[in-house]
Amino acid sequence: MFSQRPGELTDLTRRAIQDGATLLVVVGGDGTVHEVVNGAIGAGDVELAVLPRGTGKDFVRSLRIPSDVRAALAVARDGRPRTLDAGRATYRSWNGSEASAYFANFAGAGISGAIARRANRSSKALGGRVSFFAATLAVFASWKSADVTVQIDGERRSGDMFEVLVMNGDYAAGGMWVTPEAEPDDGRLDVLLIGDVSKADFVRTFPKIYRGKHLSHPKIDVLHGAAVRVDAAPAVPVVLDGEQPGTTPARFELVPQALRVRVP
C-alpha cells in the first residue's frame, strides 16, 4: 500500500489490520512510522517491521535496526519481536482545538518543534542529519526561551527554557543521542529539560549531543516519569516523532507495552 496524502497511512494501517494482517513492513522514515503507529495502537494484534528509507531514522536508531536495506530486510524477516511502550500526546492544534496523537520515539515542546518544522520544509537532499543540523543552527540564531512550567508526575519545574524533550527512545533529530539511558520498553519517559542557554553555551555544548556527552551541562537536566504536562508563555510548538502538529499546552503520557516491533 502506498499513501497519497499526509495521514493516509494511519487509515491504511487500520484497514490492513482489520483485513487480518499480522505483520506490517513499514518503508520510510520517522514520519511514516508515526502515521503507522497511530493506526496500529489499539487496532489489533500486529507486529511492525521497519525498512528505513526516509530523512529521519531515529526510531530505527533507538531500536538498533540497521540502516542498510539488506540488513533491515533480514531483521524484518527473521528478527525477534520486542514489545515497546509508546506515548500519547494531547496538545493545541493549529486551528485552536484540542487534538491528540500517539508517538513512538519522542515528543517535545519548545525549539525542537520549530527545528522540525524548518527541517521538514527544507531540501533533504543531503540526508536527515545535515537537514536537522542546519535547521538547528538557523532556528537557534533567533530563538528566545519561553517561561515554561513542567509537571513530571509529582515534580514541578518552572523557569525560562528552550526545550522539554519527552523521550521514549534515546535518539532524535537526525542522530542526536539525546537521552543515552532511555529504553523504549522500561515503563517510563525520559524528560530532558534545556534551560536558557547562551549562544556561547550552545556552540560549546551542541556538538556533544551527537555523542551523548551534553548531560553534564548545568542548564540541562533529565527527569523520569509516566506523565508530563507542559505550559509555556508564549505558547511553544510541539513535535511528535519529527512531525509538528500544534503547540502547548501539552500533555504527554506513557502508553505501556503498546507496540510489537521486529528488532535484531
ABEGO torsion letter per residue (X at the ends): XBBABBGAAAAAAAAAAAAGBABBBBBEBAAAAAAAAAAABGAEBBBBBBBBABABAAAAAAAGBBABAAAAAAAAAABBBBBBBBBBBBBBBAAGBBBBBBBAABBBBEAAAAAAAAAAABBAAAEAAAAAAAAAAAAAAABBBBBBBBBBEABBBBEBBABBBBBABABBGGGBBABAABBAAAGBBBBBBBBBBBAAAAAAAAAAAAAGAAAABAABBBBBBABBBBBBOBBBBBBBGGBBAEBOBBBBBBBBGABBBBBX
